[in-house]
Amino acid sequence: MAYILRFVQRYRPEDREAFMALEAEFAKMEMRRDAYPKGRRSQPYAGREQTCTLVWECEFESLDAAQKGLELISNDPEHEGLYRKQVPYMQEAYTEIYEVLEF
């Protein structure tokens, strides 16, 4: 059964340029590392979330794999350094895990 790990981050609209520049650094870091989770980034165009929200999500083949991916990210010094630079631009951030339903 597959699971989706999501990071949802709302930033101040006036900080969009700086926030996205750091997000580009996260994307480069992911691409440099073979074993690192490769996320898809999106931003609401219309919906419940504000347009100044970034969503990163990655699908894993199991809950255990999703938890290991989260642990890898959480314990990574380079990720932590970039995150600390990005936090001042955030208004809210949270992590979600979704079960993929197959009928």
N, C-alpha and C positions, 0 to 999 in steps of 0.2 A: 504494500500500500504506500503510495507516494504522499509526501508532505511538502508544503511550501513555507519557507522561512521568509518573513517580511520585516523590514525596518521601515517605519513611517516617521518622517521628520518634517515638521512644519517650521519654516524659517520666516524671518521678517522680510516683507517684500522689498524693502530698501536695501537689503543685504544679498539680494539674489545673485549678483555678479560674483561676489566673494564666496558665497556658499557653493555655487556651481563650479567655480574654479577649484575648490578643494574636492568636490565630488569627482571632478575629472581626474584628480590625483588618485583617488580611491580606485577608479576604473583602471587606470594605468597599472596600479599595484596588482589588481586582480589578474590582469592579462600577463604580467611578468611571471606569475607563479603557476606552475602546472597543477598543483594539488589544491589550489585555493578555490573556494566557491565562486562561480561566475554568475553574478546577478544581472537581472534586467532592471533598468531604471525607468520609471514613468512618473508623470506629473498629471494631476487631474486637469482635464479640460472643462468638464462639467460634472457636477455631482455633489455629494455631501461634503467632501473634503475641500478645503480652500485651494486655489490654484498655486499658492506658495507652499505646496507640500510635495516632498519628494518621496517616492516609494521605491525601495530596492527589494527585489524578491528573487528567490532561487528555489528551484524544485529539487528535492532529494528523494531517493528511492524508498526511504524508510524514516520513521521517527528517530531511530538511533542515528542515522546518517545526518539528519537535520540538526540534532543536538550536538553531534561531533563537529559539524560545520560551524555552529554557533560558538562552540568552545574554542575552535581554532581561531576564529575571528576575534573573540574576546581576549585571548591570550597572546595576540600578536602585537609586538611593540610598535611596528610601523603603523599598523591600523590605529592603535591607541594614540600615537602621536598626531596623526591626521585628524582623528576624532576630537582630540583636545583643541585643535585649531578651529574646528568647525562648530563646536558647542556654543561659543558666544553668539553665533548667528541664529541659533535654534530657539523657538518658542516652546516646542513640545517634541518629544521623541518617544517612541515605544516600539516594542518588538512583538510580533505575532507569529504563531505557527498554525497553519491551516492543514486539515486533512483533505486530500484530493478524493472526491467521491467518484466512484465508477459504477454505473448502472448498466 
